[in-house]
Amino acid sequence: MLPGEEPEAAVCSRKGCRAAATWELLWNNPRIHTPERRKIWLACDEHRDWLEDYLTTRSLWRETVPHAQSAANEGH
């Protein structure tokens, strides 16, 4: 990103969704990732539960936390 440019808005990872992300779903695949490695899917409020269920069903979900960019924007 160049000085003066705005960062791109983070959007939900659910296929076809273009809503702003408000959550980060942290996951890893223990068959291919080290235990401390975390991959991130972004989720809007509407799709958070669906994405968590998808990852949990496959034993990949580790934690869900508020999206840092979303939390930072709340103060402005």
CORURNOR-V646374 format. One line per field, one symbol per residue. psi: psi as a letter, one per 40 degrees, with the letter a starting at -180 (. if undefined). A space follows every 10 residues. Layout:
psi=???
This chain:
psi=hiheiiiihh iiehheheih heihhhiihe deiidehhih iiiiddeddd dddddddefd hdihiihddd dddde.
